[in-house]
Amino acid sequence: MQASISSATPEDVPGLAELAALTFPLACPPEVTPEDSAAFVAANLSAARFTGFLADESCKVLVARQDGRLLGYCLLVLAPPSDPEVLESLESGRPSAELSKFYLHPDVHGSGLAGQLIEAAAGAAESVGARSLWLGVNNRNVRAQSFYRKSGFQTSGRRSFQVGGHTFRDLIMVRRLGTGPQ
């Protein structure tokens, strides 16, 4: 599948919030309740939050679309991380950009669009001087981990991630930039 990938605009905000509400629960472990997931989305992936991301110079939101339909998005955080576990995992790859969100509509899973979006994200991070791209992924989300490994990421540590009353020990995965998928 060939889609266009570009920076998000304010006109994309309602669609981003809608896509986030659909896709975030798909990546959650079974013990995350629908209520926990909805609360996380409301606090972190609402239209107001996406508006804030677009206004924040330390963030970049990329969208993937085909025939005008929003099919996926990712959020790059270009500010240095403050979490000591993340900093330790990135020791040799700084400065680094965080791939904070990376979601595609379930209709396009397996279409190749994820690979296009991850390469666009890597290119955007590299263009602002990042030497590596890092992300956190739930340790039980094997499908996502497999995709990230195929895209050149390697596990480098763990961090805590809170959803509702659950604290997960996510994997931290890092990709050196300038090397492409391995």
C-alpha positions in Angstrom: 0.0 0.0 0.0 1.3 3.4 -0.9 0.1 6.3 1.2 1.1 9.9 1.7 2.9 10.7 4.9 3.1 14.3 6.1 3.2 16.5 9.2 -0.2 16.7 10.9 -2.2 20.0 10.7 -4.8 21.4 13.0 -7.4 20.1 10.6 -6.2 16.5 11.4 -6.9 16.8 15.1 -10.4 15.4 15.3 -9.3 12.4 13.1 -6.2 11.9 15.2 -8.3 11.8 18.4 -10.7 9.4 16.8 -8.0 7.1 15.5 -6.2 7.2 18.9 -9.4 6.1 20.7 -9.7 3.2 18.3 -6.1 2.0 18.2 -4.7 2.5 21.7 -6.9 -0.3 23.3 -5.7 -2.7 20.6 -2.1 -2.5 22.0 -3.1 -3.0 25.6 -2.7 -6.2 27.6 -5.9 -8.0 28.6 -5.9 -6.7 32.2 -6.3 -3.1 31.0 -10.1 -2.6 31.3 -12.0 -0.6 28.7 -12.5 2.1 31.4 -8.7 2.3 32.1 -8.1 2.5 28.3 -10.7 5.2 27.9 -9.3 7.2 30.8 -5.8 7.0 29.3 -7.0 8.1 25.9 -9.0 11.0 27.5 -5.9 12.2 29.4 -3.2 11.6 26.8 -4.7 11.3 23.3 -7.7 13.7 23.2 -8.2 16.4 20.6 -6.9 18.9 23.1 -3.7 16.9 23.7 -3.1 16.6 19.9 -3.6 20.4 19.6 -1.0 20.8 22.2 1.4 18.4 20.5 1.0 20.3 17.2 1.8 23.6 19.0 4.8 22.1 20.9 8.1 22.7 19.1 9.6 19.6 20.8 6.9 17.3 19.2 6.3 16.3 15.7 3.1 14.4 14.6 3.2 12.6 11.3 0.1 11.2 9.6 -0.4 8.6 7.0 -3.4 8.9 4.7 -4.7 7.4 1.5 -7.4 9.1 -0.6 -7.9 11.6 2.2 -8.5 9.0 4.8 -6.4 9.1 7.9 -4.9 5.6 8.4 -2.1 6.1 10.9 0.0 8.5 12.9 3.0 8.7 15.1 4.3 11.2 17.6 7.9 12.1 17.9 9.2 13.7 21.0 12.4 15.6 20.3 13.1 16.7 23.9 15.6 14.7 25.9 14.0 12.1 28.1 13.9 12.7 31.9 13.3 9.1 33.0 16.6 7.7 34.4 15.8 4.2 33.1 15.4 5.6 29.6 18.6 7.7 29.9 20.6 4.7 30.9 19.2 2.7 27.9 20.3 5.5 25.5 23.8 6.1 26.9 25.6 5.8 23.6 22.8 7.0 21.3 22.2 10.5 22.3 20.7 12.8 21.2 17.7 10.6 20.7 14.1 11.2 19.7 11.2 9.2 21.2 8.7 7.5 19.1 6.0 8.1 21.7 3.0 6.9 19.7 2.8 4.7 16.6 -0.6 3.5 15.6 -2.3 2.4 12.4 -6.0 1.7 11.7 -6.6 -2.1 12.0 -7.8 -2.2 8.4 -4.3 -1.5 7.2 -2.3 -3.9 9.5 -0.1 -6.0 7.4 -0.3 -3.7 4.4 3.3 -2.3 4.5 2.1 1.1 5.7 3.8 0.7 9.1 7.1 0.3 7.4 6.6 3.5 5.4 5.6 5.4 8.5 8.5 4.2 10.7 10.9 5.2 8.0 9.3 8.7 7.8 9.6 9.0 11.5 13.3 7.9 11.5 14.0 10.4 8.7 12.2 13.2 10.6 14.2 12.4 13.8 17.5 12.3 11.9 16.7 15.6 10.1 16.7 17.4 13.5 20.0 15.8 14.6 18.9 12.7 16.5 21.4 9.9 16.5 18.8 7.3 17.6 15.1 6.7 17.9 13.7 5.0 21.0 10.3 3.7 22.1 8.6 1.8 24.9 6.5 -1.2 24.0 4.6 -3.5 26.3 6.6 -6.6 27.0 3.7 -8.8 26.0 3.0 -7.0 22.7 4.9 -9.6 20.7 3.6 -8.4 17.3 4.7 -4.9 17.8 8.1 -6.0 19.1 8.6 -8.2 16.0 7.8 -5.3 13.8 10.2 -3.0 15.6 13.0 -5.5 15.4 12.4 -5.9 11.7 12.6 -2.1 11.5 16.1 -2.0 13.1 15.2 -1.6 16.8 17.0 -3.5 19.5 15.9 -4.0 23.1 18.1 -1.9 25.4 16.3 -1.8 28.8 13.0 -1.4 30.6 10.8 1.4 32.0 7.6 1.6 34.0 4.4 2.6 32.1 1.2 3.3 33.9 -2.3 2.6 32.5 -5.1 2.8 35.0 -4.1 0.9 38.2 -1.5 -1.2 36.3 2.2 -0.5 36.1 3.8 -2.3 33.3 7.5 -2.9 32.7 7.8 -2.0 29.1 10.7 -2.8 26.9 12.8 0.1 25.7 13.8 -0.4 22.1 16.4 1.7 20.3 17.3 2.2 16.6 20.5 3.9 15.6 19.7 6.4 12.9 21.5 6.5 9.6 21.5 2.7 9.3 18.0 1.9 8.1 16.3 -1.4 8.9 18.6 -4.3 9.6 
